[in-house]
Amino acid sequence: MNARPIKRSLTLRGHRTSVSLEDAFWSAFRDIASQNGRPINDLAAEIDEARGTDCGLASAIRLFVLDHYRTC
């Protein structure tokens, strides 16, 4: 697994963007979306809407993944 962040492409509400995430976070994020029967772009858009302006999207996704596994 790659410990360095890798740029990943997403489409949020019709707009292309990218986030830099480590393999472990990207894999976990994809697994969470799959477990919930949701497209990864839809889940990313939901996180994007909820994150506010003090947190970047990549950080918000990492925190989402962390929170998911803490509450399981």
PDB file of N, CA, C and O in Angstrom:
ATOM      1  N   MET A   1       0.820  -1.180   0.000  1.00  0.00           N
ATOM      2  CA  MET A   1       0.000   0.000   0.000  1.00  0.00           C
ATOM      3  C   MET A   1       0.867   1.246   0.000  1.00  0.00           C
ATOM      4  O   MET A   1       1.933   1.282   0.614  1.00  0.00           O
ATOM      5  N   ASN A   2       0.397   2.252  -0.689  1.00  0.00           N
ATOM      6  CA  ASN A   2       1.124   3.505  -0.785  1.00  0.00           C
ATOM      7  C   ASN A   2       0.753   4.413   0.380  1.00  0.00           C
ATOM      8  O   ASN A   2      -0.426   4.707   0.579  1.00  0.00           O
ATOM      9  N   ALA A   3       1.732   4.860   1.149  1.00  0.00           N
ATOM     10  CA  ALA A   3       1.483   5.727   2.301  1.00  0.00           C
ATOM     11  C   ALA A   3       1.367   7.190   1.891  1.00  0.00           C
ATOM     12  O   ALA A   3       0.851   8.008   2.653  1.00  0.00           O
ATOM     13  N   ARG A   4       1.837   7.522   0.710  1.00  0.00           N
ATOM     14  CA  ARG A   4       1.747   8.905   0.244  1.00  0.00           C
ATOM     15  C   ARG A   4       0.409   9.137  -0.425  1.00  0.00           C
ATOM     16  O   ARG A   4      -0.115   8.247  -1.096  1.00  0.00           O
ATOM     17  N   PRO A   5      -0.149  10.321  -0.251  1.00  0.00           N
ATOM     18  CA  PRO A   5      -1.432  10.618  -0.916  1.00  0.00           C
ATOM     19  C   PRO A   5      -1.290  10.571  -2.436  1.00  0.00           C
ATOM     20  O   PRO A   5      -0.275  10.977  -3.002  1.00  0.00           O
ATOM     21  N   ILE A   6      -2.332  10.068  -3.065  1.00  0.00           N
ATOM     22  CA  ILE A   6      -2.412  10.005  -4.526  1.00  0.00           C
ATOM     23  C   ILE A   6      -3.641  10.790  -4.946  1.00  0.00           C
ATOM     24  O   ILE A   6      -4.691  10.695  -4.310  1.00  0.00           O
ATOM     25  N   LYS A   7      -3.514  11.560  -6.010  1.00  0.00           N
ATOM     26  CA  LYS A   7      -4.628  12.362  -6.497  1.00  0.00           C
ATOM     27  C   LYS A   7      -5.693  11.449  -7.105  1.00  0.00           C
ATOM     28  O   LYS A   7      -5.400  10.638  -7.983  1.00  0.00           O
ATOM     29  N   ARG A   8      -6.934  11.593  -6.625  1.00  0.00           N
ATOM     30  CA  ARG A   8      -8.073  10.790  -7.098  1.00  0.00           C
ATOM     31  C   ARG A   8      -9.119  11.726  -7.687  1.00  0.00           C
ATOM     32  O   ARG A   8      -9.332  12.822  -7.168  1.00  0.00           O
ATOM     33  N   SER A   9      -9.765  11.309  -8.753  1.00  0.00           N
ATOM     34  CA  SER A   9     -10.779  12.132  -9.405  1.00  0.00           C
ATOM     35  C   SER A   9     -12.172  11.790  -8.901  1.00  0.00           C
ATOM     36  O   SER A   9     -12.508  10.624  -8.691  1.00  0.00           O
ATOM     37  N   LEU A  10     -12.971  12.828  -8.713  1.00  0.00           N
ATOM     38  CA  LEU A  10     -14.368  12.687  -8.311  1.00  0.00           C
ATOM     39  C   LEU A  10     -15.204  13.660  -9.140  1.00  0.00           C
ATOM     40  O   LEU A  10     -14.692  14.640  -9.680  1.00  0.00           O
ATOM     41  N   THR A  11     -16.493  13.369  -9.229  1.00  0.00           N
ATOM     42  CA  THR A  11     -17.436  14.295  -9.849  1.00  0.00           C
ATOM     43  C   THR A  11     -18.485  14.642  -8.803  1.00  0.00           C
ATOM     44  O   THR A  11     -19.240  13.779  -8.354  1.00  0.00           O
ATOM     45  N   LEU A  12     -18.524  15.915  -8.421  1.00  0.00           N
ATOM     46  CA  LEU A  12     -19.458  16.386  -7.404  1.00  0.00           C
ATOM     47  C   LEU A  12     -20.493  17.285  -8.059  1.00  0.00           C
ATOM     48  O   LEU A  12     -20.179  18.381  -8.523  1.00  0.00           O
ATOM     49  N   ARG A  13     -21.725  16.810  -8.089  1.00  0.00           N
ATOM     50  CA  ARG A  13     -22.820  17.573  -8.675  1.00  0.00           C
ATOM     51  C   ARG A  13     -22.479  18.078 -10.081  1.00  0.00           C
ATOM     52  O   ARG A  13     -22.739  19.232 -10.422  1.00  0.00           O
ATOM     53  N   GLY A  14     -21.898  17.196 -10.881  1.00  0.00           N
ATOM     54  CA  GLY A  14     -21.592  17.513 -12.271  1.00  0.00           C
ATOM     55  C   GLY A  14     -20.264  18.208 -12.504  1.00  0.00           C
ATOM     56  O   GLY A  14     -19.915  18.479 -13.653  1.00  0.00           O
ATOM     57  N   HIS A  15     -19.516  18.503 -11.459  1.00  0.00           N
ATOM     58  CA  HIS A  15     -18.231  19.179 -11.603  1.00  0.00           C
ATOM     59  C   HIS A  15     -17.089  18.249 -11.199  1.00  0.00           C
ATOM     60  O   HIS A  15     -17.124  17.628 -10.137  1.00  0.00           O
ATOM     61  N   ARG A  16     -16.073  18.162 -12.066  1.00  0.00           N
ATOM     62  CA  ARG A  16     -14.914  17.321 -11.772  1.00  0.00           C
ATOM     63  C   ARG A  16     -14.031  18.015 -10.740  1.00  0.00           C
ATOM     64  O   ARG A  16     -13.824  19.227 -10.788  1.00  0.00           O
ATOM     65  N   THR A  17     -13.521  17.224  -9.815  1.00  0.00           N
ATOM     66  CA  THR A  17     -12.568  17.710  -8.825  1.00  0.00           C
ATOM     67  C   THR A  17     -11.643  16.564  -8.470  1.00  0.00           C
ATOM     68  O   THR A  17     -11.845  15.433  -8.912  1.00  0.00           O
ATOM     69  N   SER A  18     -10.650  16.851  -7.689  1.00  0.00           N
ATOM     70  CA  SER A  18      -9.758  15.786  -7.253  1.00  0.00           C
ATOM     71  C   SER A  18      -9.415  15.974  -5.788  1.00  0.00           C
ATOM     72  O   SER A  18      -9.445  17.084  -5.256  1.00  0.00           O
ATOM     73  N   VAL A  19      -9.090  14.863  -5.156  1.00  0.00           N
ATOM     74  CA  VAL A  19      -8.648  14.863  -3.766  1.00  0.00           C
ATOM     75  C   VAL A  19      -7.400  14.000  -3.692  1.00  0.00           C
ATOM     76  O   VAL A  19      -7.253  13.037  -4.445  1.00  0.00           O
ATOM     77  N   SER A  20      -6.512  14.347  -2.791  1.00  0.00           N
ATOM     78  CA  SER A  20      -5.309  13.544  -2.580  1.00  0.00           C
ATOM     79  C   SER A  20      -5.497  12.719  -1.316  1.00  0.00           C
ATOM     80  O   SER A  20      -5.539  13.253  -0.207  1.00  0.00           O
ATOM     81  N   LEU A  21      -5.608  11.411  -1.501  1.00  0.00           N
ATOM     82  CA  LEU A  21      -5.833  10.492  -0.390  1.00  0.00           C
ATOM     83  C   LEU A  21      -4.875   9.317  -0.459  1.00  0.00           C
ATOM     84  O   LEU A  21      -4.501   8.869  -1.543  1.00  0.00           O
ATOM     85  N   GLU A  22      -4.488   8.831   0.691  1.00  0.00           N
ATOM     86  CA  GLU A  22      -3.678   7.631   0.788  1.00  0.00           C
ATOM     87  C   GLU A  22      -4.517   6.428   0.358  1.00  0.00           C
ATOM     88  O   GLU A  22      -5.745   6.451   0.445  1.00  0.00           O
ATOM     89  N   ASP A  23      -3.833   5.369  -0.111  1.00  0.00           N
ATOM     90  CA  ASP A  23      -4.537   4.161  -0.558  1.00  0.00           C
ATOM     91  C   ASP A  23      -5.494   3.623   0.501  1.00  0.00           C
ATOM     92  O   ASP A  23      -6.616   3.231   0.180  1.00  0.00           O
ATOM     93  N   ALA A  24      -5.063   3.601   1.751  1.00  0.00           N
ATOM     94  CA  ALA A  24      -5.896   3.029   2.819  1.00  0.00           C
ATOM     95  C   ALA A  24      -7.193   3.809   2.988  1.00  0.00           C
ATOM     96  O   ALA A  24      -8.255   3.209   3.154  1.00  0.00           O
ATOM     97  N   PHE A  25      -7.123   5.134   2.947  1.00  0.00           N
ATOM     98  CA  PHE A  25      -8.340   5.937   3.093  1.00  0.00           C
ATOM     99  C   PHE A  25      -9.235   5.812   1.868  1.00  0.00           C
ATOM    100  O   PHE A  25     -10.455   5.722   2.001  1.00  0.00           O
ATOM    101  N   TRP A  26      -8.642   5.805   0.672  1.00  0.00           N
ATOM    102  CA  TRP A  26      -9.434   5.675  -0.547  1.00  0.00           C
ATOM    103  C   TRP A  26     -10.149   4.319  -0.577  1.00  0.00           C
ATOM    104  O   TRP A  26     -11.332   4.244  -0.910  1.00  0.00           O
ATOM    105  N   SER A  27      -9.438   3.269  -0.234  1.00  0.00           N
ATOM    106  CA  SER A  27     -10.028   1.934  -0.215  1.00  0.00           C
ATOM    107  C   SER A  27     -11.158   1.848   0.800  1.00  0.00           C
ATOM    108  O   SER A  27     -12.220   1.299   0.506  1.00  0.00           O
ATOM    109  N   ALA A  28     -10.933   2.387   1.991  1.00  0.00           N
ATOM    110  CA  ALA A  28     -11.975   2.372   3.028  1.00  0.00           C
ATOM    111  C   ALA A  28     -13.173   3.197   2.593  1.00  0.00           C
ATOM    112  O   ALA A  28     -14.314   2.793   2.818  1.00  0.00           O
ATOM    113  N   PHE A  29     -12.937   4.337   1.978  1.00  0.00           N
ATOM    114  CA  PHE A  29     -14.026   5.197   1.504  1.00  0.00           C
ATOM    115  C   PHE A  29     -14.863   4.474   0.450  1.00  0.00           C
ATOM    116  O   PHE A  29     -16.092   4.526   0.486  1.00  0.00           O
ATOM    117  N   ARG A  30     -14.201   3.805  -0.480  1.00  0.00           N
ATOM    118  CA  ARG A  30     -14.920   3.028  -1.498  1.00  0.00           C
ATOM    119  C   ARG A  30     -15.719   1.892  -0.860  1.00  0.00           C
ATOM    120  O   ARG A  30     -16.850   1.624  -1.265  1.00  0.00           O
ATOM    121  N   ASP A  31     -15.132   1.223   0.136  1.00  0.00           N
ATOM    122  CA  ASP A  31     -15.829   0.136   0.831  1.00  0.00           C
ATOM    123  C   ASP A  31     -17.081   0.643   1.537  1.00  0.00           C
ATOM    124  O   ASP A  31     -18.129  -0.001   1.477  1.00  0.00           O
ATOM    125  N   ILE A  32     -16.985   1.782   2.202  1.00  0.00           N
ATOM    126  CA  ILE A  32     -18.136   2.360   2.911  1.00  0.00           C
ATOM    127  C   ILE A  32     -19.243   2.693   1.917  1.00  0.00           C
ATOM    128  O   ILE A  32     -20.409   2.385   2.164  1.00  0.00           O
ATOM    129  N   ALA A  33     -18.893   3.312   0.810  1.00  0.00           N
ATOM    130  CA  ALA A  33     -19.892   3.641  -0.208  1.00  0.00           C
ATOM    131  C   ALA A  33     -20.558   2.370  -0.724  1.00  0.00           C
ATOM    132  O   ALA A  33     -21.780   2.319  -0.859  1.00  0.00           O
ATOM    133  N   SER A  34     -19.764   1.351  -1.012  1.00  0.00           N
ATOM    134  CA  SER A  34     -20.298   0.085  -1.515  1.00  0.00           C
ATOM    135  C   SER A  34     -21.206  -0.591  -0.498  1.00  0.00           C
ATOM    136  O   SER A  34     -22.272  -1.092  -0.856  1.00  0.00           O
ATOM    137  N   GLN A  35     -20.796  -0.610   0.769  1.00  0.00           N
ATOM    138  CA  GLN A  35     -21.607  -1.226   1.827  1.00  0.00           C
ATOM    139  C   GLN A  35     -22.965  -0.551   1.965  1.00  0.00           C
ATOM    140  O   GLN A  35     -23.951  -1.187   2.337  1.00  0.00           O
ATOM    141  N   ASN A  36     -23.004   0.742   1.661  1.00  0.00           N
ATOM    142  CA  ASN A  36     -24.253   1.496   1.765  1.00  0.00           C
ATOM    143  C   ASN A  36     -25.000   1.574   0.437  1.00  0.00           C
ATOM    144  O   ASN A  36     -26.028   2.245   0.339  1.00  0.00           O
ATOM    145  N   GLY A  37     -24.486   0.890  -0.583  1.00  0.00           N
ATOM    146  CA  GLY A  37     -25.149   0.870  -1.884  1.00  0.00           C
ATOM    147  C   GLY A  37     -25.200   2.241  -2.544  1.00  0.00           C
ATOM    148  O   GLY A  37     -26.163   2.568  -3.237  1.00  0.00           O
ATOM    149  N   ARG A  38     -24.163   3.037  -2.327  1.00  0.00           N
ATOM    150  CA  ARG A  38     -24.142   4.405  -2.855  1.00  0.00           C
ATOM    151  C   ARG A  38     -22.945   4.601  -3.771  1.00  0.00           C
ATOM    152  O   ARG A  38     -21.865   4.069  -3.514  1.00  0.00           O
ATOM    153  N   PRO A  39     -23.136   5.357  -4.832  1.00  0.00           N
ATOM    154  CA  PRO A  39     -21.986   5.718  -5.660  1.00  0.00           C
ATOM    155  C   PRO A  39     -21.025   6.593  -4.856  1.00  0.00           C
ATOM    156  O   PRO A  39     -21.452   7.434  -4.065  1.00  0.00           O
ATOM    157  N   ILE A  40     -19.744   6.390  -5.063  1.00  0.00           N
ATOM    158  CA  ILE A  40     -18.738   7.133  -4.304  1.00  0.00           C
ATOM    159  C   ILE A  40     -18.863   8.640  -4.536  1.00  0.00           C
ATOM    160  O   ILE A  40     -18.621   9.427  -3.621  1.00  0.00           O
ATOM    161  N   ASN A  41     -19.236   9.046  -5.743  1.00  0.00           N
ATOM    162  CA  ASN A  41     -19.394  10.472  -6.029  1.00  0.00           C
ATOM    163  C   ASN A  41     -20.530  11.094  -5.222  1.00  0.00           C
ATOM    164  O   ASN A  41     -20.417  12.237  -4.777  1.00  0.00           O
ATOM    165  N   ASP A  42     -21.624  10.356  -5.029  1.00  0.00           N
ATOM    166  CA  ASP A  42     -22.736  10.864  -4.234  1.00  0.00           C
ATOM    167  C   ASP A  42     -22.337  11.030  -2.772  1.00  0.00           C
ATOM    168  O   ASP A  42     -22.677  12.027  -2.135  1.00  0.00           O
ATOM    169  N   LEU A  43     -21.618  10.053  -2.251  1.00  0.00           N
ATOM    170  CA  LEU A  43     -21.164  10.132  -0.861  1.00  0.00           C
ATOM    171  C   LEU A  43     -20.180  11.287  -0.697  1.00  0.00           C
ATOM    172  O   LEU A  43     -20.234  12.011   0.298  1.00  0.00           O
ATOM    173  N   ALA A  44     -19.287  11.462  -1.659  1.00  0.00           N
ATOM    174  CA  ALA A  44     -18.332  12.575  -1.604  1.00  0.00           C
ATOM    175  C   ALA A  44     -19.059  13.919  -1.663  1.00  0.00           C
ATOM    176  O   ALA A  44     -18.667  14.862  -0.977  1.00  0.00           O
ATOM    177  N   ALA A  45     -20.106  14.015  -2.471  1.00  0.00           N
ATOM    178  CA  ALA A  45     -20.876  15.262  -2.564  1.00  0.00           C
ATOM    179  C   ALA A  45     -21.564  15.570  -1.236  1.00  0.00           C
ATOM    180  O   ALA A  45     -21.624  16.726  -0.818  1.00  0.00           O
ATOM    181  N   GLU A  46     -22.078  14.539  -0.576  1.00  0.00           N
ATOM    182  CA  GLU A  46     -22.714  14.728   0.730  1.00  0.00           C
ATOM    183  C   GLU A  46     -21.695  15.232   1.762  1.00  0.00           C
ATOM    184  O   GLU A  46     -21.988  16.144   2.535  1.00  0.00           O
ATOM    185  N   ILE A  47     -20.523  14.642   1.767  1.00  0.00           N
ATOM    186  CA  ILE A  47     -19.461  15.071   2.679  1.00  0.00           C
ATOM    187  C   ILE A  47     -19.041  16.499   2.354  1.00  0.00           C
ATOM    188  O   ILE A  47     -18.819  17.309   3.254  1.00  0.00           O
ATOM    189  N   ASP A  48     -18.933  16.802   1.072  1.00  0.00           N
ATOM    190  CA  ASP A  48     -18.545  18.139   0.638  1.00  0.00           C
ATOM    191  C   ASP A  48     -19.532  19.195   1.135  1.00  0.00           C
ATOM    192  O   ASP A  48     -19.122  20.259   1.597  1.00  0.00           O
ATOM    193  N   GLU A  49     -20.816  18.905   1.042  1.00  0.00           N
ATOM    194  CA  GLU A  49     -21.844  19.850   1.486  1.00  0.00           C
ATOM    195  C   GLU A  49     -21.798  20.077   2.990  1.00  0.00           C
ATOM    196  O   GLU A  49     -22.084  21.177   3.462  1.00  0.00           O
ATOM    197  N   ALA A  50     -21.441  19.048   3.742  1.00  0.00           N
ATOM    198  CA  ALA A  50     -21.471  19.126   5.204  1.00  0.00           C
ATOM    199  C   ALA A  50     -20.170  19.660   5.818  1.00  0.00           C
ATOM    200  O   ALA A  50     -20.144  19.974   7.008  1.00  0.00           O
ATOM    201  N   ARG A  51     -19.109  19.767   5.044  1.00  0.00           N
ATOM    202  CA  ARG A  51     -17.790  20.025   5.629  1.00  0.00           C
ATOM    203  C   ARG A  51     -17.538  21.461   6.044  1.00  0.00           C
ATOM    204  O   ARG A  51     -16.676  21.691   6.892  1.00  0.00           O
ATOM    205  N   GLY A  52     -18.229  22.421   5.505  1.00  0.00           N
ATOM    206  CA  GLY A  52     -17.956  23.809   5.837  1.00  0.00           C
ATOM    207  C   GLY A  52     -16.698  24.305   5.144  1.00  0.00           C
ATOM    208  O   GLY A  52     -16.156  23.629   4.270  1.00  0.00           O
ATOM    209  N   THR A  53     -16.237  25.481   5.532  1.00  0.00           N
ATOM    210  CA  THR A  53     -15.099  26.090   4.842  1.00  0.00           C
ATOM    211  C   THR A  53     -13.775  25.902   5.575  1.00  0.00           C
ATOM    212  O   THR A  53     -12.720  26.229   5.030  1.00  0.00           O
ATOM    213  N   ASP A  54     -13.810  25.385   6.790  1.00  0.00           N
ATOM    214  CA  ASP A  54     -12.581  25.231   7.576  1.00  0.00           C
ATOM    215  C   ASP A  54     -11.843  23.932   7.300  1.00  0.00           C
ATOM    216  O   ASP A  54     -10.765  23.704   7.850  1.00  0.00           O
ATOM    217  N   CYS A  55     -12.404  23.083   6.461  1.00  0.00           N
ATOM    218  CA  CYS A  55     -11.834  21.758   6.247  1.00  0.00           C
ATOM    219  C   CYS A  55     -11.840  21.452   4.751  1.00  0.00           C
ATOM    220  O   CYS A  55     -12.856  21.635   4.080  1.00  0.00           O
ATOM    221  N   GLY A  56     -10.704  20.987   4.234  1.00  0.00           N
ATOM    222  CA  GLY A  56     -10.644  20.584   2.837  1.00  0.00           C
ATOM    223  C   GLY A  56     -11.389  19.275   2.613  1.00  0.00           C
ATOM    224  O   GLY A  56     -11.652  18.531   3.558  1.00  0.00           O
ATOM    225  N   LEU A  57     -11.722  19.004   1.376  1.00  0.00           N
ATOM    226  CA  LEU A  57     -12.489  17.807   1.059  1.00  0.00           C
ATOM    227  C   LEU A  57     -11.726  16.532   1.419  1.00  0.00           C
ATOM    228  O   LEU A  57     -12.320  15.609   1.977  1.00  0.00           O
ATOM    229  N   ALA A  58     -10.442  16.455   1.119  1.00  0.00           N
ATOM    230  CA  ALA A  58      -9.674  15.254   1.453  1.00  0.00           C
ATOM    231  C   ALA A  58      -9.669  15.012   2.958  1.00  0.00           C
ATOM    232  O   ALA A  58      -9.841  13.879   3.407  1.00  0.00           O
ATOM    233  N   SER A  59      -9.474  16.064   3.730  1.00  0.00           N
ATOM    234  CA  SER A  59      -9.505  15.928   5.196  1.00  0.00           C
ATOM    235  C   SER A  59     -10.883  15.508   5.674  1.00  0.00           C
ATOM    236  O   SER A  59     -11.005  14.680   6.577  1.00  0.00           O
ATOM    237  N   ALA A  60     -11.917  16.075   5.076  1.00  0.00           N
ATOM    238  CA  ALA A  60     -13.285  15.716   5.457  1.00  0.00           C
ATOM    239  C   ALA A  60     -13.561  14.243   5.172  1.00  0.00           C
ATOM    240  O   ALA A  60     -14.232  13.579   5.962  1.00  0.00           O
ATOM    241  N   ILE A  61     -13.057  13.726   4.062  1.00  0.00           N
ATOM    242  CA  ILE A  61     -13.231  12.303   3.737  1.00  0.00           C
ATOM    243  C   ILE A  61     -12.478  11.446   4.743  1.00  0.00           C
ATOM    244  O   ILE A  61     -13.006  10.435   5.207  1.00  0.00           O
ATOM    245  N   ARG A  62     -11.250  11.833   5.091  1.00  0.00           N
ATOM    246  CA  ARG A  62     -10.494  11.075   6.100  1.00  0.00           C
ATOM    247  C   ARG A  62     -11.245  11.036   7.428  1.00  0.00           C
ATOM    248  O   ARG A  62     -11.338   9.984   8.060  1.00  0.00           O
ATOM    249  N   LEU A  63     -11.778  12.175   7.847  1.00  0.00           N
ATOM    250  CA  LEU A  63     -12.527  12.231   9.110  1.00  0.00           C
ATOM    251  C   LEU A  63     -13.799  11.397   9.031  1.00  0.00           C
ATOM    252  O   LEU A  63     -14.179  10.760  10.013  1.00  0.00           O
ATOM    253  N   PHE A  64     -14.463  11.392   7.876  1.00  0.00           N
ATOM    254  CA  PHE A  64     -15.650  10.573   7.669  1.00  0.00           C
ATOM    255  C   PHE A  64     -15.308   9.091   7.825  1.00  0.00           C
ATOM    256  O   PHE A  64     -16.016   8.352   8.508  1.00  0.00           O
ATOM    257  N   VAL A  65     -14.222   8.667   7.188  1.00  0.00           N
ATOM    258  CA  VAL A  65     -13.788   7.260   7.274  1.00  0.00           C
ATOM    259  C   VAL A  65     -13.449   6.909   8.717  1.00  0.00           C
ATOM    260  O   VAL A  65     -13.877   5.872   9.224  1.00  0.00           O
ATOM    261  N   LEU A  66     -12.683   7.767   9.375  1.00  0.00           N
ATOM    262  CA  LEU A  66     -12.315   7.528  10.771  1.00  0.00           C
ATOM    263  C   LEU A  66     -13.547   7.406  11.652  1.00  0.00           C
ATOM    264  O   LEU A  66     -13.643   6.491  12.469  1.00  0.00           O
ATOM    265  N   ASP A  67     -14.485   8.324  11.488  1.00  0.00           N
ATOM    266  CA  ASP A  67     -15.712   8.289  12.284  1.00  0.00           C
ATOM    267  C   ASP A  67     -16.524   7.023  12.004  1.00  0.00           C
ATOM    268  O   ASP A  67     -17.090   6.426  12.920  1.00  0.00           O
ATOM    269  N   HIS A  68     -16.576   6.624  10.753  1.00  0.00           N
ATOM    270  CA  HIS A  68     -17.306   5.412  10.385  1.00  0.00           C
ATOM    271  C   HIS A  68     -16.764   4.193  11.140  1.00  0.00           C
ATOM    272  O   HIS A  68     -17.534   3.418  11.708  1.00  0.00           O
ATOM    273  N   TYR A  69     -15.443   4.028  11.143  1.00  0.00           N
ATOM    274  CA  TYR A  69     -14.861   2.855  11.794  1.00  0.00           C
ATOM    275  C   TYR A  69     -14.827   2.966  13.303  1.00  0.00           C
ATOM    276  O   TYR A  69     -14.778   1.947  13.991  1.00  0.00           O
ATOM    277  N   ARG A  70     -14.851   4.160  13.828  1.00  0.00           N
ATOM    278  CA  ARG A  70     -14.937   4.326  15.276  1.00  0.00           C
ATOM    279  C   ARG A  70     -16.311   3.948  15.814  1.00  0.00           C
ATOM    280  O   ARG A  70     -16.433   3.470  16.942  1.00  0.00           O
ATOM    281  N   THR A  71     -17.338   4.162  15.009  1.00  0.00           N
ATOM    282  CA  THR A  71     -18.708   3.905  15.461  1.00  0.00           C
ATOM    283  C   THR A  71     -19.229   2.539  15.071  1.00  0.00           C
ATOM    284  O   THR A  71     -20.357   2.186  15.417  1.00  0.00           O
ATOM    285  N   CYS A  72     -18.429   1.767  14.360  1.00  0.00           N
ATOM    286  CA  CYS A  72     -18.877   0.411  13.947  1.00  0.00           C
ATOM    287  C   CYS A  72     -18.882  -0.552  15.117  1.00  0.00           C
ATOM    288  O   CYS A  72     -19.228  -1.722  14.952  1.00  0.00           O
TER     289      CYS A  72
END
